[in-house]
Structure formats: C-alpha cells, structure tokens
Amino acid sequence: MSDLQAITETLITGDGDKLKELVQAAVDAGVPANEILQKGLIVGMDIVGEKMESGDMFIPEVLMSAKAMSISVEILKPLLAEGESSSAGKVVIGTVKGDLHDIGKNLVVMMMESAGFEVIDLGVDVDPAKFVEAIKENKPNVVGLSALLTTTMPMMKKSIQGIEESGLRDSLKIIVGGAPVNKAFADEIGADGYAPDAGSASKMAKAMNG
C-alpha cells in the first residue's frame, strides 16, 4: 500500500493520531504537500462524503474524519505554496436570520474546507444584509444558506433577494440546505442547488466551481 493510500484509509477510519503520524512521515519522505492533500486527504474525504450519502457512515464518524483531516492540514499548511491550498475557491456560508442551528452548517464547513475551499463562516442568525456585506468583502464563488426550522425558510428567499438586489447574484452560485428544505423549494426561491447533506454540499460546490 502506498503512503497516500494509507493516509486515505486512515482518514476514513477517523484515527487522528495515526493520520498525523502518516502525514508527517510522508512529508519527511519528501512527498509534496499538495500531493498529500489532493491524493491522500481530499480523496479520503470524498469517500467519507459518499459513505455519508449512502448511509454507511454517520455524523459522529464523519466528524471524527473531518477533525482528523483538519489536524493533518495544519501540518501541511506551512508547506503548501501560497494559493495552492485554497485552489478550490471561496465559500461564504451561514445559517439564516432567526435560526440558531449550526451542527449541519458546521459539518458542511468542515467538508468544504476538507475539499480545499476557503470558507468564510458567518455563523448563525445571519441577516440578508450581512450575507451581502460578506459577499462584497470576500468575492466568493459559492454562497451556502442553511435553515433547520420551517419558520426560517422564508428568510432564505429574503437572503437571495437581498443578494439579487445588491447586483451580486450573477457572480456566484447559491446552495441551500437544512432539514426542512428540498429541491422544489430551492428552485422556487431561485437557488442554484440544494444539498441534502454535507457530503453532497461540498461535491456540488466543487462541481459548480469546476
């Protein structure tokens, strides 16, 4: 088994300590940091995302893998050439105004970061103006809106309207997600995509940016 394959498989098991050792060993052996990231870690997180979608892995296990991933990325960060690590693009994400749920959103953030995106996380209870401000400031490729309550779903529509009114809509893609949201609702409010879970959110962001 190659070093990179071992890294991929250890990441899937969520064993952070072993993963750290393997990543450090690969670095010491002269494997380029970007190769470890792309062909070892990101490949592993893609598999984790697929397993989550198919129900073969559950949120606690996914979180363990994502945590192991972020520890390993810390080792690689200083070695990655400037710009290499954020090659996938920028994402602004937040839970819409009136909604204080963040477990799902945090998981999406972890998956997106694991896929190589630079993520600007606005937190929870984010009003439309704050999304607009963050878009102006960060010029993201993708914006993620999350809602977990049916009562806050209309706020997704308001957020998209706010982005449209500010003239920023054409330069980015908007993904929505959360327990009460579905594809029909996403289409109705003018979103570019609906992601049922964190794995598919990061996959969709990648595809939109590809």
Beta strands, then each sheet from edge to edge (+ up, - down):
strand 1: 90-95
strand 2: 118-121
strand 3: 142-146
strand 4: 173-177
strand 5: 193-194
sheet 1: 2+ 1+ 3+ 4+ 5+
end
